[in-house]
Amino acid sequence: MAADVIAIFDIGKTNKKFLLFNSDLKIVYQDEQKFTEISDDEGFPSDDIAKIEQWMKGCVAGVIKSGAFEIKALNITTYGATLMYVDKKGKRIAPLFNYLKPMPEGVMEGFYEKYGGIDEFCRKTASPALGMLNSGLQILWLKSKKPELFEKVKDILHFPQYLSYIFTGRVVSEYTSIGCHTAMWDFDIKKYHRWLGDENINLPVPVPNDTVYDVIINGKALKCGIGIHDSSASLVPYFKGTKEEFILISTGTWCIFMNPFNTEPLTAEQLRKDSLCYISIQQQQVKSSRLFMGHIHDANVERLEKYFGVEAGSFRKIKTPEKRIAQLAKMPNERLFFRMGVPADYIDDSTDLSSFKTFEQAYEQLVCDLVDLGMESLELVIPANDQTRTVYISGGFARNDLFNGLLASRLPGKKVYTSEVDNSTALGAAMVVWNSAFGKGHPPVDLGLRQIVL
């Protein structure tokens, strides 16, 4: 008898995953692919959307054909800051434009002034001015620079909803994608910002994340979700796995500090320091800040490895004793790295490495200073009347005992846990369609918690 499953596509910039979760929320099948980037019509690197679509349809068809699993529901999670354009015939009419493309001069001329100035616009839309990363502004770019293409546009979809659309044919919008630094949402009035109406841009009214549609794929009936932004998806297991208010530190190349329980509006100072607000599945703001910490770590570790003549990856072999971590936690840290901030190329060449006797000693100091930088970002999401008593650290740094111990020591009065959840983003996407697949209630969520105690 075929096992009932929820099928999830987790489409990252680098890795594309197809996963099947059983009724216990355990992964029973996983396929992972990397697709070579292509160039868009201007020669800029772009995800190969045609191949992604073909692969996704093939994955679902293959499972149905095999008969080993019965797909009860399908959902998608992927990165934000990306829009897709559909014509009157329901066909995609443009490449997947990369949000890293530079915003050309002239597109934004006079725009911010029309809406109270850049500071006021950014405050209302809860995001710094990020060029093409403010994905709503990509519409202005298309309208200004590719008018012949823009004239063909009937519907505009966020990327998660477009990937759902290829299965459902439904043009929808939802809150987590709108809240992904799009410059589309007015957080004051909780509606689309009026600039969209001024530009005669009509977008779908957002619907809840647990919305599903009945579809027939290869002769099989199943439920298809509407998609969810990946950062918001990664929060879902914590919303459903704990009743406590919490802060999530999701670490990797980018470290994202997310506080779903901070209701304070963004300040101009926070915006200047790269803070923003996402929107949760509960349609509430998630005060967030970010730091390029994983990349900063790797770039400076490479410098240390070359200077001390050790092999690449040597830092992974360093096991700092608990007694040493506790000792460092009690000592006032005097930065030797990043004393003048993080350089533009992220590598602090100003640090005199001859002051360290060993690679291990230099790495220890680097981590101490990274924790300092991390605390600056974390403090941006902690409100004046802070009620959170729990902090979760997930991702790559969750396996770095020195980092975790030092960070926990800087958060007296809070319980700090590392959280090992495999494929938490895909798990979150599965959980929002759980009721449609298996009925009310879901099995206990194992957050893989380990408390940091010094």
Rosetta blueprint (number, residue, H / E / L):
1 M L
2 A L
3 A E
4 D E
5 V E
6 I E
7 A E
8 I E
9 F E
10 D E
11 I E
12 G L
13 K L
14 T L
15 N L
16 K E
17 K E
18 F E
19 L E
20 L E
21 F E
22 N L
23 S L
24 D L
25 L L
26 K L
27 I E
28 V E
29 Y E
30 Q E
31 D E
32 E E
33 Q E
34 K L
35 F L
36 T L
37 E L
38 I E
39 S E
40 D L
41 D L
42 E L
43 G L
44 F L
45 P E
46 S E
47 D L
48 D L
49 I H
50 A H
51 K H
52 I H
53 E H
54 Q H
55 W H
56 M H
57 K H
58 G H
59 C H
60 V H
61 A H
62 G H
63 V H
64 I H
65 K H
66 S H
67 G L
68 A L
69 F E
70 E E
71 I E
72 K E
73 A E
74 L E
75 N E
76 I E
77 T E
78 T E
79 Y L
80 G L
81 A L
82 T L
83 L E
84 M E
85 Y E
86 V E
87 D L
88 K L
89 K L
90 G L
91 K L
92 R E
93 I L
94 A L
95 P L
96 L L
97 F L
98 N L
99 Y L
100 L L
101 K L
102 P L
103 M L
104 P L
105 E L
106 G L
107 V L
108 M L
109 E L
110 G L
111 F H
112 Y H
113 E H
114 K H
115 Y L
116 G L
117 G L
118 I H
119 D H
120 E H
121 F H
122 C H
123 R H
124 K H
125 T H
126 A L
127 S L
128 P L
129 A L
130 L L
131 G H
132 M H
133 L H
134 N L
135 S L
136 G L
137 L H
138 Q H
139 I H
140 L H
141 W H
142 L H
143 K H
144 S H
145 K H
146 K L
147 P H
148 E H
149 L H
150 F H
151 E L
152 K L
153 V L
154 K L
155 D E
156 I E
157 L E
158 H E
159 F H
160 P H
161 Q H
162 Y H
163 L H
164 S H
165 Y H
166 I H
167 F H
168 T H
169 G L
170 R L
171 V L
172 V L
173 S E
174 E E
175 Y H
176 T H
177 S H
178 I H
179 G L
180 C L
181 H L
182 T L
183 A L
184 M L
185 W E
186 D E
187 F L
188 D L
189 I L
190 K L
191 K E
192 Y E
193 H L
194 R H
195 W H
196 L H
197 G H
198 D H
199 E L
200 N L
201 I L
202 N L
203 L L
204 P L
205 V L
206 P E
207 V E
208 P L
209 N L
210 D L
211 T L
212 V E
213 Y E
214 D E
215 V E
216 I E
217 I E
218 N L
219 G L
220 K E
221 A E
222 L E
223 K E
224 C E
225 G E
226 I L
227 G L
228 I E
229 H E
230 D H
231 S H
232 S H
233 A H
234 S H
235 L H
236 V H
237 P H
238 Y H
239 F H
240 K H
241 G H
242 T L
243 K L
244 E L
245 E L
246 F E
247 I E
248 L E
249 I E
250 S E
251 T E
252 G L
253 T L
254 W L
255 C E
256 I E
257 F E
258 M E
259 N E
260 P L
261 F L
262 N L
263 T L
264 E L
265 P L
266 L L
267 T L
268 A H
269 E H
270 Q H
271 L H
272 R H
273 K L
274 D L
275 S L
276 L E
277 C E
278 Y E
279 I E
280 S L
281 I L
282 Q L
283 Q L
284 Q L
285 Q E
286 V E
287 K E
288 S E
289 S E
290 R E
291 L E
292 F L
293 M H
294 G H
295 H H
296 I H
297 H H
298 D H
299 A H
300 N H
301 V H
302 E H
303 R H
304 L H
305 E H
306 K H
307 Y H
308 F H
309 G L
310 V L
311 E L
312 A L
313 G L
314 S H
315 F H
316 R H
317 K H
318 I L
319 K L
320 T L
321 P L
322 E H
323 K H
324 R H
325 I H
326 A H
327 Q H
328 L H
329 A H
330 K H
331 M L
332 P L
333 N L
334 E L
335 R L
336 L L
337 F L
338 F L
339 R L
340 M L
341 G L
342 V L
343 P L
344 A L
345 D L
346 Y L
347 I L
348 D L
349 D L
350 S L
351 T L
352 D L
353 L H
354 S H
355 S H
356 F L
357 K L
358 T L
359 F H
360 E H
361 Q H
362 A H
363 Y H
364 E H
365 Q H
366 L H
367 V H
368 C H
369 D H
370 L H
371 V H
372 D H
373 L H
374 G H
375 M H
376 E H
377 S H
378 L H
379 E H
380 L L
381 V L
382 I L
383 P L
384 A L
385 N L
386 D L
387 Q L
388 T L
389 R L
390 T E
391 V E
392 Y E
393 I E
394 S E
395 G E
396 G H
397 F H
398 A H
399 R H
400 N L
401 D H
402 L H
403 F H
404 N H
405 G H
406 L H
407 L H
408 A H
409 S H
410 R L
411 L L
412 P L
413 G L
414 K L
415 K E
416 V E
417 Y E
418 T E
419 S E
420 E L
421 V L
422 D L
423 N L
424 S H
425 T H
426 A H
427 L H
428 G H
429 A H
430 A H
431 M H
432 V L
433 V L
434 W H
435 N H
436 S H
437 A H
438 F H
439 G L
440 K L
441 G L
442 H L
443 P L
444 P L
445 V L
446 D L
447 L L
448 G L
449 L E
450 R E
451 Q E
452 I L
453 V L
454 L L
